[in-house]
Amino acid sequence: MESSNYLETLRTVINAQLDRLTDYPAAVPPRLKEAVRYSLLQGGKRLRPILTLAAAEMAGGDPAPAIPAACALEMIHTYSLIHDDLPAMDNDDLRRGKPTCHIKFGEATAILAGDALLTEAFAAVARTADEAVRAPMAAALAEAAGVFGMIGGQTDDVIGEKNLSGGSPSDGRIALLRSIHRRKTGALITCAFRLGGLAVSAGKDELNALAACGEAFGLAFQITDDLLDVTGSEQLLGKRVGKDAALGKLTFPGLLGIDESRAEAARQVEAGRRALDLFAESRAKSAVIEILESTLTRKS
């Protein structure tokens, strides 16, 4: 119960700040503002920004300085969902139980809303109070979101669904799939932990431990996503299921089967938990471990 209250407090702080950051003045085209706020504020677990604030506190600091970076990360995550849902990508019409941005506002506005969120994310980091951490945080965010991280992983995912489906796991598909997941999904989750540490000027050992936890958690999270696309409920997920198989995507269940995929997710969760041994017991650490372990049982 204590962890739940703590996480809900962080979520409330993040939602309030996201609302404030996107309450644009009249100079911003109203349709663009509506599309941005529709996609950003309509729901979501706020997993990445919560991890950012918890990591800052776990590293022994005040989480308040990490709030701009936490919001920046959620903006980038939302932009990626808007663009992922487009017809040229995953062609989804449902997100968080509601019509996707391009279905509600049209493709052009959806593309521009995603572009706006990506740009505004870096503006949020630039407004971080501590000048000494702005540049490292912006660099970490760019690396996680760009060609070495999410965008690179998404590109290989698209190539994978067109050219690499089928065949046996022994020909490198599992290694490729791990690489895709670590970048496409894992990079932003790892960045959440790193940004929290950077915001409070954590030391090298602490930053490495946070990154190790993020990498393991990110892979576990995406494996679970793969599983939910096979076994999950559209009503609970708020999005279509069975898309991966229809698109011929590389997935862990497709390569390893459901049981081994679950076992691999459990191994990654345990690795993430062990990475936190460096940190003293605290409400933040307990909450992060709770989030890690809930990955294995999540339904949405």
Kinemage of the C-alpha trace (Angstrom):
@kinemage 1
@onewidth
@group {chain A} dominant
@subgroup {mainchain}
@vectorlist {calphas} color= white
{ca met a 1} P 0.000 0.000 0.000
{ca glu a 2} L 2.831 2.396 0.812
{ca ser a 3} L 4.406 1.839 -2.624
{ca ser a 4} L 1.033 2.318 -4.320
{ca asn a 5} L 0.494 5.645 -2.556
{ca tyr a 6} L 4.022 6.748 -3.402
{ca leu a 7} L 3.638 5.845 -7.076
{ca glu a 8} L 0.267 7.571 -7.281
{ca thr a 9} L 1.806 10.722 -5.790
{ca leu a 10} L 4.519 10.695 -8.462
{ca arg a 11} L 1.922 10.098 -11.176
{ca thr a 12} L -0.132 13.046 -9.964
{ca val a 13} L 2.909 15.339 -10.010
{ca ile a 14} L 3.815 14.251 -13.533
{ca asn a 15} L 0.280 14.632 -14.888
{ca ala a 16} L -0.036 18.119 -13.441
{ca gln a 17} L 3.269 19.188 -14.975
{ca leu a 18} L 2.436 17.680 -18.388
{ca asp a 19} L -0.865 19.551 -18.322
{ca arg a 20} L 0.917 22.798 -17.517
{ca leu a 21} L 3.621 22.319 -20.151
{ca thr a 22} L 1.086 21.765 -22.942
{ca asp a 23} L -1.393 24.467 -21.949
{ca tyr a 24} L -0.155 26.497 -24.888
{ca pro a 25} L -1.182 30.122 -25.467
{ca ala a 26} L -3.421 31.261 -28.295
{ca ala a 27} L -0.449 31.677 -30.648
{ca val a 28} L -0.283 27.884 -31.004
{ca pro a 29} L -2.777 26.524 -33.561
{ca pro a 30} L -5.751 25.200 -31.571
{ca arg a 31} L -5.975 21.949 -33.563
{ca leu a 32} L -2.302 21.193 -32.906
{ca lys a 33} L -2.739 21.911 -29.201
{ca glu a 34} L -5.798 19.671 -29.074
{ca ala a 35} L -4.004 16.798 -30.823
{ca val a 36} L -0.958 17.069 -28.555
{ca arg a 37} L -3.031 17.128 -25.378
{ca tyr a 38} L -5.373 14.388 -26.617
{ca ser a 39} L -2.444 12.017 -27.094
{ca leu a 40} L -0.399 13.054 -24.058
{ca leu a 41} L -3.038 13.539 -21.380
{ca gln a 42} L -5.687 10.916 -22.155
{ca gly a 43} L -4.147 8.238 -19.943
{ca gly a 44} L -1.114 6.019 -19.719
{ca lys a 45} L 0.757 4.455 -16.838
{ca arg a 46} L 3.494 7.159 -16.792
{ca leu a 47} L 5.955 4.330 -16.270
{ca arg a 48} L 9.038 6.089 -17.649
{ca pro a 49} L 8.663 9.413 -15.797
{ca ile a 50} L 7.797 7.591 -12.578
{ca leu a 51} L 11.003 5.582 -12.904
{ca thr a 52} L 12.928 8.804 -13.484
{ca leu a 53} L 11.685 10.378 -10.255
{ca ala a 54} L 12.075 7.172 -8.267
{ca ala a 55} L 15.638 6.709 -9.559
{ca ala a 56} L 16.523 10.240 -8.446
{ca glu a 57} L 15.235 9.545 -4.941
{ca met a 58} L 16.798 6.073 -4.847
{ca ala a 59} L 20.154 7.668 -5.667
{ca gly a 60} L 19.793 9.795 -2.576
{ca gly a 61} L 18.497 13.029 -4.018
{ca asp a 62} L 15.386 15.166 -4.150
{ca pro a 63} L 13.268 13.994 -7.132
{ca ala a 64} L 12.006 17.522 -7.852
{ca pro a 65} L 14.946 18.494 -10.131
{ca ala a 66} L 14.198 15.416 -12.258
{ca ile a 67} L 10.615 16.475 -13.074
{ca pro a 68} L 11.443 18.338 -16.341
{ca ala a 69} L 13.409 15.347 -17.649
{ca ala a 70} L 10.665 12.961 -16.549
{ca cys a 71} L 8.107 14.962 -18.517
{ca ala a 72} L 10.445 15.136 -21.501
{ca leu a 73} L 10.677 11.364 -21.533
{ca glu a 74} L 6.888 10.984 -21.492
{ca met a 75} L 6.616 13.457 -24.368
{ca ile a 76} L 9.051 11.426 -26.442
{ca his a 77} L 7.276 8.194 -25.558
{ca thr a 78} L 3.936 9.695 -26.649
{ca tyr a 79} L 5.396 11.052 -29.881
{ca ser a 80} L 6.701 7.569 -30.673
{ca leu a 81} L 3.243 6.069 -30.090
{ca ile a 82} L 1.581 8.636 -32.355
{ca his a 83} L 4.014 7.859 -35.167
{ca asp a 84} L 3.962 4.081 -34.526
{ca asp a 85} L 0.191 4.077 -34.983
{ca leu a 86} L 0.339 5.738 -38.419
{ca pro a 87} L -0.662 3.722 -41.522
{ca ala a 88} L 2.950 3.662 -42.747
{ca met a 89} L 4.037 2.005 -39.497
{ca asp a 90} L 1.746 -0.280 -37.422
{ca asn a 91} L -1.509 1.131 -38.819
{ca asp a 92} L -3.383 1.071 -35.503
{ca asp a 93} L -6.777 2.678 -34.942
{ca leu a 94} L -6.933 2.229 -31.164
{ca arg a 95} L -4.636 3.513 -28.411
{ca arg a 96} L -5.438 3.478 -24.683
{ca gly a 97} L -8.979 2.489 -25.577
{ca lys a 98} L -9.568 5.547 -27.778
{ca pro a 99} L -9.118 6.355 -31.480
{ca thr a 100} L -5.474 6.936 -32.348
{ca cys a 101} L -4.311 10.465 -33.057
{ca his a 102} L -4.376 10.107 -36.853
{ca ile a 103} L -7.864 8.583 -36.787
{ca lys a 104} L -9.218 11.506 -34.758
{ca phe a 105} L -7.243 14.373 -36.284
{ca gly a 106} L -5.927 13.113 -39.636
{ca glu a 107} L -2.456 11.914 -40.584
{ca ala a 108} L -0.917 15.343 -41.184
{ca thr a 109} L -1.932 16.699 -37.792
{ca ala a 110} L -0.823 13.477 -36.078
{ca ile a 111} L 2.632 13.722 -37.656
{ca leu a 112} L 2.920 17.351 -36.592
{ca ala a 113} L 1.708 16.575 -33.061
{ca gly a 114} L 4.419 13.927 -32.747
{ca asp a 115} L 7.024 16.338 -34.108
{ca ala a 116} L 5.869 18.974 -31.611
{ca leu a 117} L 6.183 16.605 -28.650
{ca leu a 118} L 9.681 15.526 -29.673
{ca thr a 119} L 10.797 19.148 -29.962
{ca glu a 120} L 9.105 20.289 -26.759
{ca ala a 121} L 10.783 17.446 -24.866
{ca phe a 122} L 14.189 18.989 -25.378
{ca ala a 123} L 12.808 22.408 -24.464
{ca ala a 124} L 11.691 20.893 -21.145
{ca val a 125} L 15.182 19.541 -20.448
{ca ala a 126} L 16.668 22.914 -21.350
{ca arg a 127} L 14.594 24.459 -18.573
{ca thr a 128} L 16.152 22.190 -15.930
{ca ala a 129} L 17.265 24.419 -13.070
{ca asp a 130} L 20.772 22.979 -12.635
{ca glu a 131} L 22.850 24.160 -15.588
{ca ala a 132} L 25.532 21.545 -14.867
{ca val a 133} L 23.221 18.636 -15.719
{ca arg a 134} L 21.305 20.066 -18.696
{ca ala a 135} L 23.786 19.010 -21.373
{ca pro a 136} L 24.373 15.449 -20.028
{ca met a 137} L 20.630 14.940 -19.701
{ca ala a 138} L 19.921 16.231 -23.209
{ca ala a 139} L 22.663 14.001 -24.611
{ca ala a 140} L 21.286 10.940 -22.798
{ca leu a 141} L 17.791 11.693 -24.060
{ca ala a 142} L 18.970 12.168 -27.649
{ca glu a 143} L 20.975 8.942 -27.618
{ca ala a 144} L 18.055 6.946 -26.232
{ca ala a 145} L 15.516 8.412 -28.659
{ca gly a 146} L 17.673 8.615 -31.783
{ca val a 147} L 19.469 6.410 -34.274
{ca phe a 148} L 21.417 4.517 -31.603
{ca gly a 149} L 18.278 3.909 -29.551
{ca met a 150} L 14.556 3.942 -30.241
{ca ile a 151} L 14.639 5.058 -33.880
{ca gly a 152} L 17.379 2.583 -34.752
{ca gly a 153} L 15.443 -0.210 -33.056
{ca gln a 154} L 12.214 0.758 -34.802
{ca thr a 155} L 14.005 0.735 -38.148
{ca asp a 156} L 15.338 -2.770 -37.613
{ca asp a 157} L 11.872 -3.803 -36.439
{ca val a 158} L 10.363 -2.618 -39.736
{ca ile a 159} L 13.117 -4.341 -41.718
{ca gly a 160} L 12.624 -7.457 -39.604
{ca glu a 161} L 8.930 -7.726 -40.329
{ca lys a 162} L 9.562 -7.431 -44.068
{ca asn a 163} L 12.659 -9.547 -44.533
{ca leu a 164} L 13.453 -11.690 -41.514
{ca ser a 165} L 10.270 -13.427 -40.420
{ca gly a 166} L 10.286 -17.221 -40.346
{ca gly a 167} L 13.304 -19.467 -40.130
{ca ser a 168} L 14.973 -20.973 -37.090
{ca pro a 169} L 16.160 -19.174 -33.944
{ca ser a 170} L 19.704 -20.394 -34.513
{ca asp a 171} L 20.398 -18.069 -37.441
{ca gly a 172} L 20.775 -14.936 -35.365
{ca arg a 173} L 17.138 -13.909 -35.122
{ca ile a 174} L 17.122 -14.079 -31.326
{ca ala a 175} L 20.230 -11.867 -31.123
{ca leu a 176} L 18.621 -9.429 -33.559
{ca leu a 177} L 15.364 -9.458 -31.607
{ca arg a 178} L 17.155 -8.720 -28.332
{ca ser a 179} L 18.955 -5.854 -30.025
{ca ile a 180} L 15.685 -4.469 -31.412
{ca his a 181} L 13.915 -4.685 -28.057
{ca arg a 182} L 16.837 -3.146 -26.136
{ca arg a 183} L 16.712 -0.143 -28.439
{ca lys a 184} L 13.080 0.214 -29.509
{ca thr a 185} L 11.636 -0.108 -25.999
{ca gly a 186} L 14.544 -0.586 -23.617
{ca ala a 187} L 16.506 2.536 -24.524
{ca leu a 188} L 13.873 4.942 -23.169
{ca ile a 189} L 13.362 2.854 -20.032
{ca thr a 190} L 17.113 2.732 -19.409
{ca cys a 191} L 17.210 6.477 -20.052
{ca ala a 192} L 14.543 6.990 -17.386
{ca phe a 193} L 16.857 5.500 -14.765
{ca arg a 194} L 19.865 7.430 -16.089
{ca leu a 195} L 18.039 10.764 -16.166
{ca gly a 196} L 17.002 10.326 -12.547
{ca gly a 197} L 20.602 9.690 -11.554
{ca leu a 198} L 21.942 12.556 -13.641
{ca ala a 199} L 19.401 14.987 -12.189
{ca val a 200} L 20.832 14.444 -8.702
{ca ser a 201} L 24.480 14.173 -9.820
{ca ala a 202} L 24.768 10.494 -8.902
{ca gly a 203} L 28.239 8.918 -9.061
{ca lys a 204} L 29.522 6.588 -11.765
{ca asp a 205} L 28.755 3.387 -9.850
{ca glu a 206} L 25.217 4.528 -9.130
{ca leu a 207} L 24.633 5.528 -12.754
{ca asn a 208} L 25.935 2.175 -13.979
{ca ala a 209} L 23.686 0.292 -11.565
{ca leu a 210} L 20.663 2.339 -12.623
{ca ala a 211} L 21.435 1.707 -16.292
{ca ala a 212} L 21.839 -2.034 -15.678
{ca cys a 213} L 18.455 -2.164 -13.986
{ca gly a 214} L 16.901 -0.195 -16.832
{ca glu a 215} L 18.358 -2.454 -19.513
{ca ala a 216} L 17.052 -5.615 -17.848
{ca phe a 217} L 13.677 -4.084 -17.099
{ca gly a 218} L 13.314 -2.736 -20.629
{ca leu a 219} L 13.856 -6.171 -22.162
{ca ala a 220} L 11.469 -7.812 -19.687
{ca phe a 221} L 8.836 -5.165 -20.419
{ca gln a 222} L 8.995 -5.693 -24.179
{ca ile a 223} L 8.968 -9.495 -23.888
{ca thr a 224} L 5.781 -9.107 -21.847
{ca asp a 225} L 4.390 -6.816 -24.554
{ca asp a 226} L 5.098 -9.546 -27.106
{ca leu a 227} L 3.284 -12.047 -24.892
{ca leu a 228} L 0.295 -9.758 -24.370
{ca asp a 229} L -0.092 -9.365 -28.123
{ca val a 230} L -0.633 -13.146 -28.216
{ca thr a 231} L -2.446 -13.812 -24.935
{ca gly a 232} L -3.796 -10.431 -23.839
{ca ser a 233} L -7.243 -8.834 -23.840
{ca glu a 234} L -7.955 -5.981 -26.234
{ca gln a 235} L -10.287 -4.470 -23.631
{ca leu a 236} L -7.601 -4.430 -20.931
{ca leu a 237} L -4.785 -3.356 -23.245
{ca gly a 238} L -6.780 -0.601 -24.919
{ca lys a 239} L -5.304 -1.566 -28.296
{ca arg a 240} L -5.590 -4.288 -30.892
{ca val a 241} L -4.031 -7.684 -30.214
{ca gly a 242} L -2.576 -10.153 -32.704
{ca lys a 243} L -0.913 -7.378 -34.691
{ca asp a 244} L 2.620 -8.751 -34.462
{ca ala a 245} L 1.790 -12.062 -36.118
{ca ala a 246} L -0.297 -10.327 -38.780
{ca leu a 247} L 2.641 -8.074 -39.654
{ca gly a 248} L 5.184 -10.908 -39.544
{ca lys a 249} L 7.128 -9.212 -36.743
{ca leu a 250} L 9.973 -10.851 -34.887
{ca thr a 251} L 8.756 -11.601 -31.350
{ca phe a 252} L 9.915 -13.716 -28.444
{ca pro a 253} L 6.797 -15.933 -28.438
{ca gly a 254} L 7.186 -16.395 -32.177
{ca leu a 255} L 10.800 -17.540 -31.813
{ca leu a 256} L 10.886 -19.206 -28.386
{ca gly a 257} L 7.287 -20.018 -27.558
{ca ile a 258} L 5.177 -18.665 -24.721
{ca asp a 259} L 6.682 -20.637 -21.813
{ca glu a 260} L 10.321 -19.860 -22.610
{ca ser a 261} L 9.447 -16.226 -23.260
{ca arg a 262} L 7.916 -15.978 -19.800
{ca ala a 263} L 11.005 -17.606 -18.308
{ca glu a 264} L 13.281 -15.133 -20.079
{ca ala a 265} L 11.207 -12.200 -18.831
{ca ala a 266} L 11.522 -13.561 -15.281
{ca arg a 267} L 15.307 -13.845 -15.656
{ca gln a 268} L 15.508 -10.217 -16.776
{ca val a 269} L 13.362 -9.022 -13.870
{ca glu a 270} L 15.668 -10.819 -11.440
{ca ala a 271} L 18.714 -9.245 -13.111
{ca gly a 272} L 17.123 -5.826 -12.740
{ca arg a 273} L 16.385 -6.426 -9.072
{ca arg a 274} L 19.971 -7.520 -8.391
{ca ala a 275} L 21.284 -4.370 -10.055
{ca leu a 276} L 19.602 -2.358 -7.301
{ca asp a 277} L 21.548 -4.070 -4.502
{ca leu a 278} L 23.913 -1.097 -4.521
{ca phe a 279} L 21.194 1.196 -3.172
{ca ala a 280} L 19.984 1.464 0.401
{ca glu a 281} L 16.465 0.399 1.248
{ca ser a 282} L 13.982 3.199 0.664
{ca arg a 283} L 10.416 3.765 -0.449
{ca ala a 284} L 11.721 4.553 -3.928
{ca lys a 285} L 13.683 1.305 -4.165
{ca ser a 286} L 10.711 -0.705 -2.892
{ca ala a 287} L 8.472 0.953 -5.477
{ca val a 288} L 10.884 0.248 -8.341
{ca ile a 289} L 11.165 -3.408 -7.319
{ca glu a 290} L 7.377 -3.588 -7.167
{ca ile a 291} L 7.167 -2.196 -10.702
{ca leu a 292} L 9.813 -4.657 -11.890
{ca glu a 293} L 8.021 -7.660 -10.439
{ca ser a 294} L 4.595 -6.529 -11.664
{ca thr a 295} L 5.912 -6.722 -15.221
{ca leu a 296} L 5.518 -10.504 -15.078
{ca thr a 297} L 1.827 -10.328 -14.181
{ca arg a 298} L 0.661 -7.206 -15.984
{ca lys a 299} L -2.428 -7.374 -18.174
{ca ser a 300} L -2.118 -3.982 -19.839
